[in-house]
Amino acid sequence: MKKITAALLCVMLVISTSVTAFGATKNDVKEKIDTAVAFAFDGNYSKNGYDVSASKNLYILAQSGADISAFATDYFKSVSDTAAAGTLTDAGVIGMAVTIADLAGADPENINGTDLTNMLKNADPGAVSTPYNYFYAIEAAVNHGMKDTAAAFSNALAKYYIPGTGTDFWNGYGTSPDDLAMFILAMETAGAYTEYTKDAFEILETFATPDGYSNYGANADSTALALAAYAAAGNTEKADEIYDILIKNYYDPETGGFLADYDEYYATADAVFALRFYLPLADDAAPQESTTGNHETTTESSSAQQNKDTGTKSPNTGISVFPAAGAALFALAAGGLLVKRNKNK
């Protein structure tokens, strides 16, 4: 009897491991993005509209897939006015404006007469208010085929990196998981300095805890940015793991936002920023089964599901999920029969 109980326990563990290997579905991630946008943006940031000083938040909102048409006119007027005044010089902010224009269906080469792509091309690579902004500048440059411009920005960013130590964005104050993640995002987007990004990932893991990534304690912001970094690098297995931690420890189903000790709106915005990187890696929703009235036959709605049922490995983990679960259920049934027979004896 003890042997049977132990076997059944092992089988249950196999089932649990197999199921969790799938990670989140795209619908799961989209739901979290939508509720987070409703909490942080509809409920806070969007109330007063957006000007060029709020480019980052409008960028995050636009990247989430939300409709930003209600804010576009005022935002682009602010951008063109700032450019005309000669004060739109931060390459990252210009990059954000270019991407926002792309997502809004506007022409970044003609925003009220301002050619933002040309401004980005001619921007001083050293003119950023924070090294985090190199990501936005590089992203816009890459999306518009400006290879030399992207290279100039990545070269400028690389000067902030010390192999074996990490980033030094703040003149001797050391690195952090947030800094490392934004560095990785920029370099992954540029396709540059791969030896630095490999080193940065190794250092990033020194900040990992069971509760998430720690920057003066584990928190939603650092965990979300680590998720973005691994997702951008295409590491689905690690991204799944971090996503589970982020949702389990920091997602608040009551508000739809993400928890933080200080600013939940800010933490939620960081989470929305990160989730759009993870979304393409998430599993497609499982196809619905259609059954006949007498339950004699079951038709799978896609060949992908048929492949899973015949032993195809999960694209994210390499674990044969459904066959393992099926074998486990068979073992459970067999174990139950053995117990019954023993009792009868």
Protein Blocks (a to p, Z undefined) as FASTA:
>chain_A
ZZmmmmmmmmmmmmmmmmmmnopafklmmmmmmmmmmmmmmmmmmmnopafklmmmmmmm
mmnopafklmmmmmmmmmmmmmmnopambfklmmmmmmmmmmnopafklgghiafklmmm
mpcfklcfbfklmmmmmmmmmmnopaklmmmmmmmmmmmpcghjbpcfkgonapafklmm
mmmmmmmmnopakllmmmmmmmmmmmgcfkbcceeiaafklmmmmmmmmmmnopaklmmm
mmmmmmmmmpcfknopacdfklmmlmmmmmmmmmmmmmmmpccddddddddfkomaccdf
bfklmmmmnopacfklopafklmmmmmmmmmmmmmmmmmmmmmZZ
